[in-house]
Amino acid sequence: MNVKVAAPTPYGDYTLHMAVQKDLPELLSIINKVLGRITPEQHMQMRSKWLSVRYEHGIQKKEIFLWALFLIAGASLILGVVLIWNRVLKREVARRKELIDKLENALAEIKTLEGIVPICSNCKKIRNDQGYWDKIETYIEKHSGASFSHSMCPDCLDSLYGEKDWYQKKKKAPASPSSVPESESSDPYKP
């Protein structure tokens, strides 16, 4: 018999008893004589051999320690993975925010002209969104990143100043800087 008791019982020391039928009184006297001659050492040997009952009270400290160690190791592993993943995500979010800022700045700098632009056939002014007429240069500067510097093409110079003597002289003169008089060197096309 291998009995194991894992919790306290109300039976105390768990003492065992024997019973004999009433019609066998001789057997009772024989059993009593045998039990009377057994020494306490023999009694303990028989009890441990035939009635080995071990008492274990509750959970052992070693088991608690092992389970706690296992749980702490698992929780530490999970926490470590979460922290590392959190750092990776934080870097990725920062990188994406920086990229979004760069894209928004680039988009703010880009101005495009789209759609139909109402322009005067004669003076070439453009009607703005408020209904006012702006010079073409002003309108384009407001709606794009372009800026203007004014000059004249050779055809317009000929049509405007072609008959002027100073222009004819200028046109015939070589284009070297030494041949230009100082008074005319600042703007060669002004009269």
C-alpha positions in Angstrom: 0.0 0.0 0.0 1.4 3.4 -0.9 -1.0 6.1 0.4 -0.1 9.8 0.3 -2.0 12.4 2.2 -1.5 15.9 0.8 -3.6 17.8 3.3 -4.4 17.6 7.0 -7.2 15.2 8.0 -9.5 15.2 11.1 -8.2 11.8 12.0 -5.3 13.0 14.1 -2.5 10.4 14.4 -4.4 7.9 12.2 -4.3 5.0 14.6 -5.4 1.7 13.3 -7.6 -0.9 15.1 -8.5 -4.6 14.7 -11.8 -6.3 15.3 -12.7 -9.9 15.9 -16.1 -11.6 15.6 -17.8 -12.4 18.8 -18.0 -16.1 18.1 -14.1 -16.4 18.0 -13.0 -15.4 21.5 -9.8 -17.5 21.2 -8.6 -15.5 18.3 -9.0 -12.3 20.3 -6.8 -13.6 23.1 -4.1 -14.8 20.6 -4.0 -11.4 18.8 -3.8 -9.6 22.1 -0.9 -11.8 23.3 1.0 -11.2 19.9 0.4 -7.5 20.0 1.6 -7.3 23.6 5.0 -8.9 22.8 5.7 -6.5 19.9 8.4 -3.9 20.8 7.9 -0.2 19.9 10.7 -0.6 17.3 9.0 -3.6 15.7 5.8 -1.7 15.7 7.4 1.2 13.8 9.0 -1.2 11.3 5.6 -2.8 10.5 3.8 0.4 10.4 6.4 2.0 7.9 6.4 -1.2 5.8 2.7 -1.9 5.6 1.2 1.5 6.2 3.6 4.0 4.7 1.6 7.2 4.7 3.5 10.4 4.0 2.2 13.7 5.1 3.1 16.7 2.8 1.7 20.0 4.0 1.0 22.4 1.1 3.3 23.5 -1.6 7.0 23.3 -1.0 9.1 26.5 -1.1 11.3 25.0 -3.8 8.3 24.6 -6.2 7.2 28.2 -5.5 10.7 29.5 -6.2 11.0 27.6 -9.5 7.5 28.7 -10.7 8.3 32.3 -9.7 11.7 32.2 -11.5 10.0 30.8 -14.6 7.3 33.5 -14.5 9.8 36.3 -13.9 12.0 35.0 -16.8 9.0 34.9 -19.1 7.7 38.3 -18.1 11.2 39.7 -18.5 11.5 38.3 -22.0 8.1 39.7 -23.0 8.9 43.1 -21.5 12.3 43.1 -23.3 10.7 42.4 -26.7 8.1 45.0 -26.1 10.7 47.6 -25.1 12.9 46.9 -28.1 9.9 46.9 -30.5 8.7 50.2 -28.9 12.1 51.8 -29.6 12.1 50.6 -33.2 8.6 52.0 -33.7 9.5 55.3 -32.0 12.5 55.7 -34.4 10.3 54.8 -37.4 7.6 57.4 -36.3 10.3 60.1 -35.8 11.7 59.3 -39.3 8.3 59.4 -40.9 7.4 62.7 -39.1 10.6 64.2 -40.4 9.9 63.0 -43.9 6.3 64.4 -43.7 7.7 67.7 -42.6 10.2 67.8 -45.5 7.4 66.9 -47.9 5.1 69.5 -46.5 7.8 72.1 -46.8 8.5 71.1 -50.4 4.8 71.2 -51.2 4.5 74.6 -49.7 7.3 75.9 -51.9 5.7 74.4 -55.1 3.2 76.7 -56.7 1.7 75.7 -60.0 -0.6 77.4 -62.4 -3.5 75.2 -63.4 -6.7 75.6 -65.4 -7.7 78.4 -67.7 -6.1 81.8 -67.1 -8.1 84.8 -68.3 -5.8 87.1 -70.2 -6.5 90.3 -72.1 -5.9 90.0 -75.8 -4.5 93.5 -76.1 -2.5 94.5 -73.0 -1.8 90.9 -71.8 -3.0 91.6 -68.2 -4.5 88.6 -66.3 -7.7 88.7 -64.2 -7.0 87.4 -60.7 -9.5 85.6 -58.4 -10.8 88.9 -57.0 -11.7 90.2 -60.5 -8.8 92.7 -60.7 -6.5 92.8 -63.7 -2.8 92.3 -62.9 0.3 92.5 -65.1 1.3 89.1 -66.3 4.5 89.3 -64.4 2.7 90.1 -61.1 0.2 87.3 -61.6 2.9 84.6 -62.4 5.1 85.7 -59.5 2.1 85.3 -57.1 1.1 81.9 -58.4 4.5 80.3 -58.9 8.1 80.4 -57.7 9.2 82.4 -60.7 10.5 85.9 -60.7 11.1 88.3 -63.6 14.0 90.4 -64.8 13.1 92.7 -67.7 15.0 92.9 -71.0 14.2 93.3 -74.7 14.5 90.9 -77.5 16.3 92.2 -80.7 13.1 92.5 -82.7 11.5 94.8 -80.1 14.7 96.9 -79.9 14.6 97.3 -83.7 10.9 98.3 -83.7 11.3 100.8 -80.8 14.7 102.3 -81.4 15.6 101.3 -84.9 15.5 104.9 -86.3 17.5 106.5 -83.5 21.1 107.5 -84.3 22.5 106.3 -81.0 21.0 102.9 -81.6 22.3 102.6 -85.1 25.8 103.5 -83.8 25.5 101.0 -81.0 24.5 98.3 -83.4 27.4 98.9 -85.8 30.0 99.2 -83.0 31.8 96.1 -81.9 30.6 94.5 -78.6 33.9 94.9 -76.7 33.7 96.7 -73.4 36.6 99.1 -74.2 34.6 100.6 -77.1 31.6 101.6 -75.0 31.8 105.1 -73.6 31.5 105.4 -69.8 28.3 107.4 -70.0 26.6 104.6 -71.9 28.1 101.6 -70.1 25.5 101.4 -67.4 22.6 100.5 -69.8 23.5 100.3 -73.4 19.9 100.4 -74.7 18.7 103.6 -72.9 18.3 106.6 -75.2 
